[in-house]
Amino acid sequence: MAKDKDQIKAEQQELAPEYDSHDNLDLRGTMVSVLTLGAIFAVLWFAIFILFIERI
């Protein structure tokens, strides 16, 4: 009976879908891209704000 449970467990592990682990991802490039885009948005926002204030 113990063998049956072990065999069932082994079969379930073989049939179980494999999930990718996200622990090994290198996200430094993503962070640099997001920070660059945020900096561009901030500079554009301040430039438009200054232009708006000068025209008042």
Summary of the structure (lengths in Angstrom):
residues: 56
radius of gyration: 27.2
end to end distance: 85.4
largest distance: 85.4
contacts: 81
relative contact order: 0.06
helix: 79%
strand: 0%
